[in-house]
Amino acid sequence: MKKLIQISAITATMMISGLVASDVLATVDGKNITKQDAQSFVKATAPQASFEQLPANQQKMVTERLVERVLFLKASKKDGIEKSAEFKENLEKLQDELLVSLWMKKQMENALVSDSESKDFYTKNPDKFKVPATVHARHILVPDEKTAKDVIEKLKSLKGNELKNKFIELAKAESKGPTSTKGGDLGSFAKGQMVPEFDEAVFKLKKGEITLVPVKTQFGFHIIYLENTQDSSVILYKDVKDKIIQSLKQKQFQDKLTEVAKELKSKAKVTYTETAKVEVEEKKK
């Protein structure tokens, strides 16, 4: 009974502290290493990564590094590192950086952008929210014009799916380009993303057509098949509202920093060395 009471007390304590047994990865001399610690460790090196999604062997490696860090910390304290002049000097620098960082975070949080300001920006900058027209094309790339004409001869009488299927077959067999294994598939792209000669030819085609004349570029001779087209469109305000607000907040924050820096400099006694004077003057230009 006494053991049960002790176990219940430990469980209750862990629940109150927000820590459950499954969150603890290891314990080093009474200090818990948790999944939250591991996530922070992973995020420091790969911001988009998640400890929970890492393979088991990588999770184990992260846990081992955290165990070692606890042991190294104990060893450094035992060796009196925290009492050294170097430690105190660097700690002061870190404190200064943290103070500035938290102050800047506060300024950013104070930046306010209303819905009307956001909508006004969206309305006045339509070009920023346009999605250009795109085409989805395939190509067969060959080294000489004669081979290109021979390929066109095999394709020009075909239509619809018969043309598409034959084009893919020939792309896999004849094309010298890196997309040959994918049936010459180039995916979707907008105007200006391909070399000029290719660009001009592909945007003249209609859906389901091929170029009946070989298209010469710096890479060789192309036969192009236009698989699909997508008209230009405009991103809806509701889909970009949050990004606009964040962008306007960032600008407001930067403007505020410039203002504050100017004001603080005017009230402070700042003396530049000759080298720094030149650098400051260059920045002003």
DRENVEXKOL-684853 format. One record per residue (C-alpha): residue number from 1; y, z, x. Coordinates in steps of 0.2 Angstrom, whole numbers. Each point is the difference from the previous one (the first is absolute). Layout:
// DRENVEXKOL-684853
<pt NUM; <Y; Z; X>>
...
END
This chain:
// DRENVEXKOL-684853
<pt 1; <0; 0; 0>>
<pt 2; <12; 5; 14>>
<pt 3; <-3; -17; 8>>
<pt 4; <3; -9; -16>>
<pt 5; <17; 9; -2>>
<pt 6; <4; -5; 18>>
<pt 7; <-4; -18; -2>>
<pt 8; <10; 0; -17>>
<pt 9; <15; 8; 9>>
<pt 10; <-1; -14; 14>>
<pt 11; <-1; -14; -13>>
<pt 12; <15; 7; -10>>
<pt 13; <10; 2; 16>>
<pt 14; <-3; -18; 5>>
<pt 15; <4; -6; -18>>
<pt 16; <16; 10; 0>>
<pt 17; <5; -8; 17>>
<pt 18; <-4; -17; -7>>
<pt 19; <-14; -2; 12>>
<pt 20; <-18; -4; -6>>
<pt 21; <-16; 1; 11>>
<pt 22; <-2; -19; 0>>
<pt 23; <17; -2; 8>>
<pt 24; <-5; 9; 15>>
<pt 25; <-7; -11; 14>>
<pt 26; <-2; 13; 14>>
<pt 27; <5; 18; 4>>
<pt 28; <5; 4; 18>>
<pt 29; <0; 18; 4>>
<pt 30; <5; 4; -18>>
<pt 31; <13; -14; -2>>
<pt 32; <-4; -13; -13>>
<pt 33; <2; -19; 3>>
<pt 34; <2; -8; -16>>
<pt 35; <-1; -18; -8>>
<pt 36; <19; 2; -1>>
<pt 37; <2; 3; 18>>
<pt 38; <-11; -15; 3>>
<pt 39; <10; -11; -11>>
<pt 40; <16; 5; 9>>
<pt 41; <-8; -4; 17>>
<pt 42; <-6; -18; -6>>
<pt 43; <17; -4; -9>>
<pt 44; <9; 4; 17>>
<pt 45; <-9; -15; 8>>
<pt 46; <-3; -11; -15>>
<pt 47; <12; 3; -15>>
<pt 48; <-10; -10; -12>>
<pt 49; <-17; 8; 4>>
<pt 50; <-9; 13; -9>>
<pt 51; <-12; 13; 8>>
<pt 52; <-11; 0; -16>>
<pt 53; <-3; -19; 2>>
<pt 54; <-5; 0; 18>>
<pt 55; <-18; -3; 5>>
<pt 56; <-10; 16; 3>>
<pt 57; <0; -2; 19>>
<pt 58; <19; -2; 0>>
<pt 59; <2; 15; -11>>
<pt 60; <-10; 10; 12>>
<pt 61; <10; -6; 15>>
<pt 62; <16; 5; -8>>
<pt 63; <-7; 17; -4>>
<pt 64; <-5; 2; 18>>
<pt 65; <17; -4; 6>>
<pt 66; <7; 13; -12>>
<pt 67; <-12; 13; 6>>
<pt 68; <5; -4; 18>>
<pt 69; <18; 1; -4>>
<pt 70; <-2; 18; -7>>
<pt 71; <-10; 4; 16>>
<pt 72; <13; -8; 11>>
<pt 73; <14; 10; -9>>
<pt 74; <-9; 16; 3>>
<pt 75; <-2; -5; 19>>
<pt 76; <18; -4; 2>>
<pt 77; <6; 17; -8>>
<pt 78; <-13; 9; 12>>
<pt 79; <8; -9; 14>>
<pt 80; <18; 5; -5>>
<pt 81; <7; -17; -3>>
<pt 82; <10; 6; -15>>
<pt 83; <9; 12; 12>>
<pt 84; <5; -14; 13>>
<pt 85; <18; -7; 2>>
<pt 86; <-7; -17; -3>>
<pt 87; <-7; 4; -17>>
<pt 88; <15; 9; -6>>
<pt 89; <11; -15; 6>>
<pt 90; <-11; -12; -10>>
<pt 91; <-1; 11; -15>>
<pt 92; <19; 0; -1>>
<pt 93; <0; -19; 1>>
<pt 94; <-13; -1; -14>>
<pt 95; <10; 12; -11>>
<pt 96; <16; -10; 2>>
<pt 97; <-10; -16; -5>>
<pt 98; <-7; 9; -15>>
<pt 99; <17; 6; -5>>
<pt 100; <8; -17; 1>>
<pt 101; <-15; -8; -9>>
<pt 102; <0; 13; -14>>
<pt 103; <19; -2; -2>>
<pt 104; <-2; -19; -1>>
<pt 105; <-14; 2; -13>>
<pt 106; <12; 11; -10>>
<pt 107; <14; -14; 1>>
<pt 108; <-13; -13; -6>>
<pt 109; <-5; 11; -15>>
<pt 110; <18; 2; -5>>
<pt 111; <2; -19; -1>>
<pt 112; <1; -4; -19>>
<pt 113; <-2; -18; -8>>
<pt 114; <1; -2; -18>>
<pt 115; <-10; -12; -11>>
<pt 116; <16; -10; -3>>
<pt 117; <3; -2; 18>>
<pt 118; <-18; -6; 3>>
<pt 119; <1; -12; -14>>
<pt 120; <17; -6; 6>>
<pt 121; <-7; -4; 17>>
<pt 122; <-15; -9; -8>>
<pt 123; <12; -11; -11>>
<pt 124; <12; -4; 14>>
<pt 125; <-14; -5; 13>>
<pt 126; <-12; -12; -10>>
<pt 127; <-5; -9; 16>>
<pt 128; <-8; 16; 7>>
<pt 129; <-12; 1; -14>>
<pt 130; <-6; -18; -2>>
<pt 131; <-18; -4; 5>>
<pt 132; <0; -18; 6>>
<pt 133; <-11; -14; -7>>
<pt 134; <-17; -1; 10>>
<pt 135; <-14; -12; 1>>
<pt 136; <-18; 3; 4>>
<pt 137; <-7; -14; 11>>
<pt 138; <-15; -5; 10>>
<pt 139; <0; -12; 15>>
<pt 140; <-12; -10; 11>>
<pt 141; <6; -1; 18>>
<pt 142; <-6; -14; 11>>
<pt 143; <5; -6; 17>>
<pt 144; <4; -19; -4>>
<pt 145; <7; -10; -13>>
<pt 146; <-16; -11; -3>>
<pt 147; <-11; 15; -3>>
<pt 148; <14; 6; -13>>
<pt 149; <0; -17; -9>>
<pt 150; <-19; 1; -1>>
<pt 151; <0; 17; -8>>
<pt 152; <13; -6; -12>>
<pt 153; <-11; -15; -5>>
<pt 154; <-14; 12; -4>>
<pt 155; <12; 10; -12>>
<pt 156; <13; -11; -8>>
<pt 157; <-11; -6; -14>>
<pt 158; <-5; 17; -6>>
<pt 159; <9; 12; -12>>
<pt 160; <-1; 18; -6>>
<pt 161; <-14; 11; 5>>
<pt 162; <-9; -14; 8>>
<pt 163; <15; -3; 12>>
<pt 164; <2; 18; 4>>
<pt 165; <-19; 3; 4>>
<pt 166; <-1; -16; 11>>
<pt 167; <16; 5; 9>>
<pt 168; <-7; 18; 4>>
<pt 169; <-16; -8; 5>>
<pt 170; <9; -12; 12>>
<pt 171; <12; 13; 6>>
<pt 172; <-16; 11; 6>>
<pt 173; <-8; -16; 8>>
<pt 174; <15; -9; 7>>
<pt 175; <15; 11; 3>>
<pt 176; <5; 7; 17>>
<pt 177; <11; 13; -6>>
<pt 178; <-4; 19; -1>>
<pt 179; <-1; -1; -19>>
<pt 180; <-14; -12; 0>>
<pt 181; <-13; 13; -4>>
<pt 182; <10; 5; -15>>
<pt 183; <0; -18; -7>>
<pt 184; <18; -3; 8>>
<pt 185; <7; 14; -11>>
<pt 186; <18; 4; 6>>
<pt 187; <4; 12; -14>>
<pt 188; <17; 1; -9>>
<pt 189; <16; -3; 9>>
<pt 190; <18; -4; -4>>
<pt 191; <11; -14; 6>>
<pt 192; <5; 1; 19>>
<pt 193; <-16; 10; 5>>
<pt 194; <-9; -15; 7>>
<pt 195; <6; -13; 13>>
<pt 196; <13; -12; -8>>
<pt 197; <-12; -16; -1>>
<pt 198; <-13; 11; -9>>
<pt 199; <12; 9; -11>>
<pt 200; <8; -17; -6>>
<pt 201; <-16; -7; -4>>
<pt 202; <-8; 14; -9>>
<pt 203; <15; 4; -11>>
<pt 204; <0; -18; -6>>
<pt 205; <-18; 1; -7>>
<pt 206; <-5; 4; -18>>
<pt 207; <-14; 13; -4>>
<pt 208; <-17; -8; 4>>
<pt 209; <7; -14; 11>>
<pt 210; <-3; -4; 18>>
<pt 211; <11; -9; 13>>
<pt 212; <-5; -18; 0>>
<pt 213; <8; -3; 17>>
<pt 214; <-4; 11; 15>>
<pt 215; <13; 13; 4>>
<pt 216; <3; 1; 19>>
<pt 217; <6; 16; 8>>
<pt 218; <0; 8; 17>>
<pt 219; <-18; 6; -4>>
<pt 220; <-8; -17; -5>>
<pt 221; <-2; -10; -16>>
<pt 222; <-2; 9; -17>>
<pt 223; <-6; -4; -17>>
<pt 224; <7; 12; -12>>
<pt 225; <-7; 6; -17>>
<pt 226; <12; 9; -12>>
<pt 227; <-11; 13; -9>>
<pt 228; <13; 9; -10>>
<pt 229; <19; 3; -2>>
<pt 230; <10; 16; -5>>
<pt 231; <17; -2; -7>>
<pt 232; <14; 11; 7>>
<pt 233; <3; 16; -9>>
<pt 234; <11; 16; 0>>
<pt 235; <-6; 17; 2>>
<pt 236; <4; 11; -15>>
<pt 237; <13; 14; 3>>
<pt 238; <-13; 13; -6>>
<pt 239; <-11; -5; 15>>
<pt 240; <13; 2; 13>>
<pt 241; <11; 14; -7>>
<pt 242; <-8; 14; 11>>
<pt 243; <2; -11; 16>>
<pt 244; <18; -5; -4>>
<pt 245; <5; 19; -3>>
<pt 246; <-9; 5; 16>>
<pt 247; <9; -14; 10>>
<pt 248; <17; 4; -8>>
<pt 249; <-3; 19; 4>>
<pt 250; <-4; -5; 18>>
<pt 251; <17; -10; 2>>
<pt 252; <9; 14; -8>>
<pt 253; <-8; 12; 12>>
<pt 254; <5; -11; 15>>
<pt 255; <18; -2; -6>>
<pt 256; <1; 19; -2>>
<pt 257; <-7; 3; 18>>
<pt 258; <13; -12; 7>>
<pt 259; <14; 8; -9>>
<pt 260; <-6; 18; 5>>
<pt 261; <-2; -5; 18>>
<pt 262; <17; -7; 0>>
<pt 263; <8; 15; -7>>
<pt 264; <-10; 12; 11>>
<pt 265; <5; -10; 16>>
<pt 266; <18; 1; -6>>
<pt 267; <-1; 19; 0>>
<pt 268; <-10; 3; 15>>
<pt 269; <5; -2; 19>>
<pt 270; <-11; -14; 6>>
<pt 271; <2; -6; 18>>
<pt 272; <-9; -16; 6>>
<pt 273; <-5; -4; 18>>
<pt 274; <6; -17; 6>>
<pt 275; <-17; -8; -3>>
<pt 276; <-1; 7; -17>>
<pt 277; <18; -6; -4>>
<pt 278; <-5; -18; 4>>
<pt 279; <-16; 2; -12>>
<pt 280; <11; 7; -14>>
<pt 281; <13; -14; 2>>
<pt 282; <-14; -13; -1>>
<pt 283; <-7; 7; -16>>
<pt 284; <17; 0; -8>>
<pt 285; <1; -19; 4>>
END
